[in-house]
Amino acid sequence: MAKRTMESKNYLDYIPSHTDLKYETDTDGTVTLFVENKGLFNKIAQLLFKKPKTSQIHLEYMGSFIWPLIDGKRTIYDIALLVKEQYGDKAEPLYNRLVQYMRNLEDYGFITMIKN
């Protein structure tokens, strides 16, 4: 897992940006991330257990809405406003939930965070 780069507690001011991870969006708007399985243990699993070289991660509806908003320009706060506009009360507790989601994406190495 990637080392978390957010040092201050005002996470809403950070700007998330995609890493070089490949992804696609299908016709219904679902985002699929393609994660290459590297390393010795993955090679062994690929040979012995026929595990794939690339894993597909299908984001749920809100994650699929958020992923394209991560553009290296918008802050987490900016993204939160757009999520609130799209989903209203379904997104609550919005800020805590969105910050944790961004932290998870960063921990998995899917995004990086830039202090604004």
ChimeraX attribute file (.defattr): number of C-alpha atoms within 10 A of each C-alpha:
attribute: neighborCount
match mode: 1-to-1
recipient: residues
	/A:1	10
	/A:2	13
	/A:3	10
	/A:4	14
	/A:5	13
	/A:6	15
	/A:7	8
	/A:8	9
	/A:9	8
	/A:10	12
	/A:11	22
	/A:12	18
	/A:13	17
	/A:14	24
	/A:15	22
	/A:16	26
	/A:17	20
	/A:18	18
	/A:19	11
	/A:20	9
	/A:21	12
	/A:22	12
	/A:23	14
	/A:24	12
	/A:25	15
	/A:26	8
	/A:27	7
	/A:28	8
	/A:29	13
	/A:30	18
	/A:31	23
	/A:32	19
	/A:33	19
	/A:34	16
	/A:35	16
	/A:36	14
	/A:37	16
	/A:38	10
	/A:39	8
	/A:40	9
	/A:41	10
	/A:42	16
	/A:43	16
	/A:44	12
	/A:45	14
	/A:46	14
	/A:47	11
	/A:48	9
	/A:49	10
	/A:50	10
	/A:51	14
	/A:52	14
	/A:53	14
	/A:54	12
	/A:55	13
	/A:56	13
	/A:57	12
	/A:58	16
	/A:59	17
	/A:60	13
	/A:61	12
	/A:62	14
	/A:63	15
	/A:64	17
	/A:65	19
	/A:66	19
	/A:67	21
	/A:68	11
	/A:69	20
	/A:70	18
	/A:71	12
	/A:72	15
	/A:73	14
	/A:74	17
	/A:75	22
	/A:76	23
	/A:77	18
	/A:78	15
	/A:79	21
	/A:80	21
	/A:81	13
	/A:82	15
	/A:83	21
	/A:84	15
	/A:85	11
	/A:86	13
	/A:87	13
	/A:88	12
	/A:89	11
	/A:90	11
	/A:91	16
	/A:92	13
	/A:93	9
	/A:94	17
	/A:95	18
	/A:96	11
	/A:97	13
	/A:98	22
	/A:99	18
	/A:100	13
	/A:101	14
	/A:102	21
	/A:103	21
	/A:104	16
	/A:105	19
	/A:106	23
	/A:107	16
	/A:108	14
	/A:109	18
	/A:110	21
	/A:111	23
	/A:112	23
	/A:113	22
	/A:114	15
	/A:115	15
	/A:116	12
